């Protein structure tokens, strides 16, 4: 079974992260992935180079804590304005 991480981000306080989490958990189950950790950034703009949830995900990826990252949409992770070292 592949070990997966889930990353979710919402940029405003009136948005809800639960729908992203639900969909990603379902996707993991359908594909037979074990979700080992969920990373979240709530109320954080995608234009910020530093985000606590994303920073933790990258650190754990370097430690090979999982082999797959699931995101609702790629724009939740990267923005064209991020420096290349953070994409």
Secondary structure as UniProt FT lines:
FT   STRAND          3..10
FT   TURN            13..14
FT   HELIX           18..31
FT   STRAND          34..42
FT   TURN            46..47
FT   HELIX           52..62
FT   TURN            63..64
FT   STRAND          68..71
FT   HELIX           74..76
FT   TURN            80..81
FT   HELIX           84..86
//
